[in-house]
Amino acid sequence: MATRQWACVLASLMPLAACSTSRPINRADLAQRAIADRSPAVLPAPAQGSTRYYVSPRGSDTHSGRAEAPFRTIQKAADVAGAGDTVIVRAGTYTGGERIVSLTRSGADGRPITFVSERKWEAVLDGQNGASSEGWYFGPAVGHVRVEGFEIRDLEAHGFDFYGGGVHHIAIVRNHVHHVGRNCTDTSNGRTGASLGAGAHGITFDGNLWHHIGRFAPEEQGCSPRTRNYQNHDHGIYVADADHITIRNNVFYGFGRGWPIHRYSSGGTTSRGLTIVNNTFAGQNPYREGHIILATPIDELRIENNIFHGPRAAALYFENLRFANATVRYNMIQGAALKVGKPRGVSFSHNWERTDPRLVDPTDFRLRYDSPAIDAGLPLADVTHDADGASRPRGTGYDLGAYER
């Protein structure tokens, strides 16, 4: 490793440390890369009438897209793939314009368009230090699409943008989304791993790793912001005017500019069906309480089987609102309380406050052999596997958090 990279590794262990690159490597990032499963994607046999397209850095968009003649860009494959088709993206770095991939075509119920990295996290969508604003954009009414196994990094604003209007039935699975919005700015527009609004519905985030999303704070990379927007404007998954959103088996860490999950609507509209289950959250925002903020109403909220490791003051930040049909249970919080705020209509039960889940170590978010989170969870019919794809449960019960031991 070059001397400059080693300096960045050491600097990243200290808050707001400066380094000459906008994306310093840190120990947690290196550890997660080391344990990532890089085996080839296991794909079902293509359905009758469907096609497999291939993309490679050594391909050409004038090619047929077949295995022996791959396309050069994911965008070219997105422009031709239809319902039931699979786009297999080979290892390499992929760049683009303002949006690296802009989707306008839909799959169908039971026949999604699938984009998959041939090896987990080895197909990289690189925003080139903010030259590209977004990784994946879903256009008006786009639906029935699956995106799996990519690394998505160094974008100016968003990893995934679901604001095309009426975007529906999208699965975001086992991706690594990091270092988004890492720039010096006073904009009130949030930087996010994923931003959901404009009638988006039926979106699932399953088994993804999210970290280091948000702008620079004072003295970070020489930044001198004029406002305090750096304290709370940038998030992992931002849920605005969106319904029936599922967030399961994800790992969130390194969020110091907002919240890993933020529910808010500027119009105060009610979101219906927000499910947050079997995720692991670690670290804290030094300026705000909570790993999850629930700032506007939600009907049918479920927060179950999660681990919250080291949040500031509490795991959940509730505004003093009514949340109809809301359930918060079987969550474990290390070093903090369950909630701040006085929500109405929420049922709380079987939560462990100020309880150490005993993760393997600060850079590995799996459970240690003696963790009290093992077999402590609620059996959930909609959680059949963990972040690695391993079946749940393995023991006598479901484990808490993203990983089943």
C-alpha positions as CSV (number, residue, x, y, z in Angstrom):
1,M,0.0,0.0,0.0
2,A,1.3,3.5,-0.8
3,T,2.5,5.8,2.0
4,R,-0.4,8.2,1.3
5,Q,-3.0,5.4,1.7
6,W,-1.5,4.2,5.0
7,A,-1.6,7.8,6.3
8,C,-5.3,7.9,5.4
9,V,-5.9,4.6,7.3
10,L,-4.4,6.0,10.4
11,A,-6.1,9.4,10.0
12,S,-9.5,7.7,9.6
13,L,-9.4,6.4,13.1
14,M,-9.6,9.9,14.5
15,P,-12.8,12.1,14.2
16,L,-12.7,14.7,11.5
17,A,-9.1,13.8,10.6
18,A,-7.8,15.3,7.4
19,C,-6.4,13.3,4.5
20,S,-5.6,14.3,0.9
21,T,-8.2,12.0,-0.6
22,S,-12.0,12.5,-0.2
23,R,-12.4,8.8,0.5
24,P,-10.0,7.6,3.3
25,I,-9.8,3.9,3.9
26,N,-10.6,2.8,7.4
27,R,-10.2,-0.4,9.4
28,A,-13.9,-1.2,9.4
29,D,-14.0,-0.8,5.6
30,L,-11.0,-3.1,5.2
31,A,-12.5,-5.7,7.6
32,Q,-15.8,-5.8,5.7
33,R,-14.0,-6.2,2.4
34,A,-12.0,-9.1,3.9
35,I,-15.1,-11.0,5.0
36,A,-17.2,-10.3,1.9
37,D,-18.2,-13.4,0.0
38,R,-16.7,-12.9,-3.5
39,S,-18.0,-16.1,-5.0
40,P,-19.7,-15.9,-8.4
41,A,-23.4,-15.0,-8.4
42,V,-25.7,-18.0,-8.3
43,L,-28.3,-17.4,-11.0
44,P,-31.4,-19.5,-11.8
45,A,-31.6,-20.9,-15.3
46,P,-33.0,-18.3,-17.6
47,A,-36.8,-18.5,-18.1
48,Q,-38.1,-19.3,-21.5
49,G,-37.9,-16.3,-23.7
50,S,-35.5,-14.4,-21.4
51,T,-32.0,-13.3,-22.2
52,R,-28.7,-13.0,-20.3
53,Y,-26.7,-9.9,-21.2
54,Y,-23.1,-9.4,-20.2
55,V,-21.1,-6.2,-19.4
56,S,-17.4,-5.9,-19.2
57,P,-14.8,-3.1,-19.1
58,R,-13.3,-4.7,-22.1
59,G,-16.5,-4.9,-24.0
60,S,-18.2,-2.5,-26.5
61,D,-21.6,-1.1,-26.7
62,T,-21.6,-2.1,-30.4
63,H,-21.5,-5.7,-29.4
64,S,-24.4,-8.1,-29.0
65,G,-24.1,-8.3,-25.2
66,R,-23.7,-12.0,-25.2
67,A,-21.1,-13.7,-23.0
68,E,-18.5,-13.8,-25.8
69,A,-19.3,-10.2,-26.9
70,P,-20.2,-8.1,-23.8
71,F,-21.4,-4.5,-23.7
72,R,-19.0,-1.9,-22.3
73,T,-21.6,0.0,-20.2
74,I,-24.3,-1.0,-17.8
75,Q,-26.4,1.8,-19.3
76,K,-26.4,0.0,-22.7
77,A,-27.7,-3.2,-21.1
78,A,-30.3,-1.2,-19.3
79,D,-31.5,0.2,-22.6
80,V,-32.2,-3.2,-24.1
81,A,-33.1,-5.5,-21.2
82,G,-36.7,-6.5,-20.8
83,A,-38.9,-8.5,-18.4
84,G,-37.2,-11.6,-17.1
85,D,-33.8,-10.7,-18.5
86,T,-30.6,-10.7,-16.4
87,V,-27.6,-8.4,-16.9
88,I,-24.4,-9.9,-15.5
89,V,-21.7,-7.3,-14.9
90,R,-18.1,-8.5,-14.8
91,A,-15.5,-7.2,-12.4
92,G,-14.2,-3.7,-13.1
93,T,-14.9,0.0,-12.7
94,Y,-17.8,1.6,-14.4
95,T,-18.3,5.4,-14.7
96,G,-20.8,7.6,-16.4
97,G,-22.2,11.1,-16.7
98,E,-24.4,12.8,-14.2
99,R,-26.1,9.4,-13.6
100,I,-24.1,6.3,-14.1
101,V,-27.2,4.2,-14.8
102,S,-30.6,5.7,-15.6
103,L,-33.4,3.1,-15.9
104,T,-36.5,3.6,-18.0
105,R,-37.5,0.0,-18.7
106,S,-39.5,-2.2,-16.4
107,G,-39.7,-5.9,-15.7
108,A,-43.0,-7.6,-14.8
109,D,-44.5,-9.3,-11.8
110,G,-42.5,-12.5,-11.3
111,R,-40.1,-11.5,-14.1
112,P,-37.9,-8.7,-13.0
113,I,-35.0,-7.2,-14.8
114,T,-32.0,-8.3,-12.8
115,F,-28.7,-6.5,-12.7
116,V,-26.0,-8.5,-10.8
117,S,-22.3,-8.2,-10.2
118,E,-20.7,-11.5,-11.4
119,R,-18.7,-11.4,-8.1
120,K,-20.0,-9.6,-5.1
121,W,-18.7,-6.0,-4.9
122,E,-16.2,-6.5,-7.8
123,A,-18.3,-4.6,-10.3
124,V,-17.8,-1.0,-9.1
125,L,-20.0,2.1,-10.0
126,D,-17.5,4.9,-9.3
127,G,-18.7,8.5,-9.2
128,Q,-15.1,9.7,-9.6
129,N,-15.0,11.9,-6.5
130,G,-18.4,13.5,-7.2
131,A,-18.1,13.9,-11.0
132,S,-21.3,11.8,-11.2
133,S,-24.2,12.8,-9.0
134,E,-26.1,9.5,-8.8
135,G,-25.3,5.8,-9.2
136,W,-28.8,4.4,-10.1
137,Y,-31.8,6.5,-11.1
138,F,-35.2,4.9,-11.5
139,G,-37.4,6.8,-14.0
140,P,-41.1,7.4,-14.0
141,A,-43.2,4.2,-13.2
142,V,-40.2,1.9,-13.5
143,G,-40.9,-1.3,-11.6
144,H,-39.8,-4.9,-11.0
145,V,-36.1,-4.4,-11.1
146,R,-33.4,-6.1,-8.9
147,V,-29.9,-4.7,-8.3
148,E,-27.5,-7.1,-6.6
149,G,-23.9,-7.3,-5.5
150,F,-22.4,-3.9,-6.6
151,E,-20.0,-1.5,-5.0
152,I,-21.3,2.0,-5.3
153,R,-19.0,4.9,-4.3
154,D,-17.7,8.4,-4.6
155,L,-21.0,10.0,-5.9
156,E,-21.9,13.6,-5.4
157,A,-25.4,13.1,-4.1
158,H,-27.2,9.7,-4.1
159,G,-26.4,6.0,-4.5
160,F,-29.9,5.2,-5.5
161,D,-32.5,7.8,-6.6
162,F,-36.2,6.7,-6.5
163,Y,-37.7,10.1,-7.3
164,G,-38.6,9.3,-10.9
165,G,-42.3,9.1,-9.9
166,G,-44.3,6.0,-9.0
167,V,-41.2,3.8,-8.9
168,H,-42.3,0.4,-7.6
169,H,-41.3,-3.2,-6.7
170,I,-37.5,-2.7,-6.7
171,A,-35.1,-5.0,-4.8
172,I,-31.7,-3.6,-3.7
173,V,-29.7,-6.6,-2.5
174,R,-26.2,-7.1,-1.0
175,N,-24.6,-4.0,-2.3
176,H,-21.9,-1.9,-0.7
177,V,-22.7,1.8,-0.8
178,H,-20.2,4.2,0.7
179,H,-18.5,7.6,0.5
180,V,-21.5,9.4,-1.1
181,G,-21.7,13.2,-0.8
182,R,-18.2,13.5,0.6
183,N,-17.7,17.1,-0.3
184,C,-17.8,20.6,1.3
185,T,-21.2,22.2,0.8
186,D,-23.9,24.2,2.6
187,T,-26.7,22.9,0.4
188,S,-30.0,22.0,2.2
189,N,-30.4,19.1,-0.3
190,G,-29.5,15.9,1.5
191,R,-26.9,13.5,0.3
192,T,-28.1,9.9,0.7
193,G,-27.3,6.2,0.1
194,A,-30.9,5.9,-1.2
195,S,-33.6,8.6,-1.5
196,L,-37.3,7.5,-1.8
197,G,-40.2,9.8,-2.6
198,A,-42.7,10.8,-5.3
199,G,-45.0,7.9,-4.7
200,A,-42.3,5.1,-4.6
201,H,-43.7,1.9,-3.2
202,G,-42.8,-1.7,-2.7
203,I,-39.0,-1.1,-2.4
204,T,-36.9,-3.6,-0.5
205,F,-33.3,-3.1,0.8
206,D,-31.9,-6.5,1.8
207,G,-28.4,-7.3,3.1
208,N,-26.6,-4.1,2.0
209,L,-23.6,-2.4,3.7
210,W,-23.9,1.4,4.0
211,H,-21.3,3.7,5.5
212,H,-19.6,7.2,5.3
213,I,-22.4,9.0,3.6
214,G,-22.5,12.8,4.1
215,R,-20.7,16.1,3.6
216,F,-17.6,17.3,5.4
217,A,-17.8,18.9,8.8
218,P,-15.7,21.9,9.9
219,E,-12.0,21.3,9.5
220,E,-12.6,18.1,7.7
221,Q,-10.7,18.2,4.4
222,G,-10.2,21.9,5.1
223,C,-13.9,22.6,5.0
224,S,-15.4,25.7,6.6
225,P,-19.2,25.5,6.3
226,R,-21.3,28.7,6.9
227,T,-24.3,26.7,8.1
228,R,-25.0,23.8,10.4
229,N,-26.5,21.6,7.6
230,Y,-23.6,19.2,8.0
231,Q,-25.1,18.1,11.4
232,N,-28.3,16.5,10.2
233,H,-29.0,16.6,6.4
234,D,-27.3,13.5,5.0
235,H,-28.6,9.9,5.5
236,G,-28.4,6.3,4.6
237,I,-32.0,5.6,3.5
238,Y,-34.3,8.6,3.3
239,V,-38.0,7.7,3.2
240,A,-40.3,10.6,2.2
241,D,-43.5,10.1,0.2
242,A,-43.0,6.4,-0.1
243,D,-45.1,3.4,1.0
244,H,-44.5,-0.3,1.8
245,I,-40.7,0.0,2.3
246,T,-38.8,-2.9,3.7
247,I,-35.3,-2.5,5.2
248,R,-33.8,-5.9,6.5
249,N,-30.5,-7.5,7.1
250,N,-28.5,-4.2,6.4
251,V,-25.4,-2.9,8.2
252,F,-25.1,0.8,8.8
253,Y,-22.0,2.5,10.3
254,G,-20.0,5.7,10.0
255,F,-23.0,8.1,9.9
256,G,-22.0,11.4,11.4
257,R,-24.1,13.9,9.2
258,G,-27.6,12.6,9.8
259,W,-29.3,9.2,10.4
260,P,-28.9,5.8,8.9
261,I,-32.6,5.8,8.3
262,H,-34.7,9.0,8.1
263,R,-38.4,9.2,7.7
264,Y,-39.6,12.7,6.8
265,S,-42.1,14.4,4.5
266,S,-42.0,18.2,4.0
267,G,-45.8,18.0,3.4
268,G,-46.4,16.0,6.6
269,T,-48.0,13.1,4.6
270,T,-48.4,9.7,6.2
271,S,-46.2,6.9,5.0
272,R,-47.8,3.4,5.1
273,G,-45.9,0.3,5.7
274,L,-42.3,0.9,6.9
275,T,-40.6,-2.3,8.0
276,I,-37.2,-2.2,9.7
277,V,-36.1,-5.7,10.8
278,N,-32.8,-7.6,11.6
279,N,-30.5,-4.7,10.8
280,T,-27.2,-3.8,12.6
281,F,-26.5,-0.1,13.3
282,A,-23.1,1.1,14.8
283,G,-21.5,4.4,15.8
284,Q,-23.2,7.7,16.3
285,N,-23.9,11.2,14.9
286,P,-22.1,13.5,17.4
287,Y,-24.7,16.2,16.8
288,R,-28.0,14.3,17.0
289,E,-29.7,11.4,19.0
290,G,-30.7,8.1,17.4
291,H,-29.9,5.8,14.6
292,I,-33.4,6.1,13.2
293,I,-35.5,9.3,13.1
294,L,-39.2,9.1,12.7
295,A,-40.1,12.8,12.1
296,T,-43.5,12.5,10.3
297,P,-46.4,10.1,10.7
298,I,-46.3,6.4,9.7
299,D,-49.1,3.9,9.6
300,E,-48.0,0.3,10.1
301,L,-44.5,0.8,11.4
302,R,-42.4,-2.3,12.4
303,I,-39.0,-2.1,14.1
304,E,-38.0,-5.6,15.2
305,N,-34.9,-7.8,15.8
306,N,-32.4,-4.9,15.3
307,I,-29.1,-4.2,17.0
308,F,-28.2,-0.6,17.8
309,H,-24.6,-0.4,18.9
310,G,-23.5,2.9,20.5
311,P,-26.0,5.5,19.4
312,R,-26.1,8.9,20.9
313,A,-28.6,8.8,23.8
314,A,-31.1,6.4,22.1
315,A,-31.7,4.1,19.2
316,L,-34.9,5.8,18.0
317,Y,-35.7,9.5,17.7
318,F,-39.5,10.0,17.6
319,E,-41.2,13.3,17.1
320,N,-44.2,13.6,19.4
321,L,-46.8,12.4,16.9
322,R,-49.2,9.5,16.5
323,F,-48.0,6.4,14.7
324,A,-50.9,4.1,14.0
325,N,-50.4,0.4,14.3
326,A,-46.8,0.7,15.2
327,T,-44.7,-2.1,16.9
328,V,-41.2,-1.8,18.3
329,R,-40.0,-5.0,19.9
330,Y,-37.0,-7.4,20.3
331,N,-34.4,-4.8,19.7
332,M,-31.0,-4.6,21.6
333,I,-29.4,-1.2,22.3
334,Q,-25.8,-1.0,23.5
335,G,-24.9,2.0,25.8
336,A,-28.2,3.9,25.3
337,A,-31.9,3.9,25.8
338,L,-34.5,2.7,23.3
339,K,-36.0,6.0,22.4
340,V,-36.3,9.8,22.8
341,G,-39.6,11.5,22.2
342,K,-43.2,10.7,23.2
343,P,-44.9,9.0,20.3
344,R,-48.5,7.9,20.5
345,G,-50.0,4.6,19.3
346,V,-46.7,2.6,19.5
347,S,-46.5,-0.8,21.2
348,F,-43.1,-1.3,22.8
349,S,-42.1,-4.8,24.2
350,H,-39.1,-7.1,24.7
351,N,-36.5,-4.5,24.1
352,W,-33.0,-4.6,25.8
353,E,-31.7,-1.2,26.7
354,R,-28.0,-0.6,27.6
355,T,-27.2,-4.2,26.7
356,D,-24.0,-5.1,24.9
357,P,-24.7,-7.5,21.9
358,R,-21.0,-8.5,22.0
359,L,-20.1,-8.0,18.4
360,V,-16.9,-9.8,17.2
361,D,-15.0,-6.5,17.4
362,P,-15.5,-2.9,16.4
363,T,-14.8,-3.6,12.8
364,D,-16.7,-6.9,12.4
365,F,-20.5,-6.6,13.0
366,R,-21.1,-10.3,13.4
367,L,-22.1,-11.8,16.8
368,R,-19.5,-13.2,19.1
369,Y,-20.0,-16.8,20.4
370,D,-21.3,-15.5,23.7
371,S,-23.6,-12.8,22.4
372,P,-27.0,-12.4,24.2
373,A,-28.4,-11.6,20.8
374,I,-28.1,-15.2,19.6
375,D,-31.4,-16.9,19.4
376,A,-33.1,-13.9,21.1
377,G,-35.1,-12.7,18.2
378,L,-38.7,-12.9,17.2
379,P,-39.4,-15.4,14.4
380,L,-40.3,-13.4,11.4
381,A,-41.9,-15.0,8.3
382,D,-40.5,-12.2,6.1
383,V,-36.9,-12.8,7.1
384,T,-35.8,-16.1,5.9
385,H,-32.0,-15.4,5.5
386,D,-29.3,-13.1,6.8
387,A,-27.0,-10.5,5.1
388,D,-24.8,-13.2,3.7
389,G,-27.8,-15.2,2.3
390,A,-27.5,-17.9,5.0
391,S,-30.8,-19.4,6.2
392,R,-32.5,-18.2,9.4
393,P,-32.7,-19.6,12.0
394,R,-29.7,-21.7,12.5
395,G,-30.1,-22.4,16.2
396,T,-33.2,-22.6,18.4
397,G,-34.3,-19.1,17.5
398,Y,-33.6,-16.1,15.3
399,D,-30.5,-14.0,16.1
400,L,-30.8,-10.3,16.3
401,G,-29.1,-8.1,13.8
402,A,-28.0,-8.5,10.2
403,Y,-26.1,-11.8,10.7
404,E,-27.2,-15.2,11.9
405,R,-24.4,-17.0,13.8
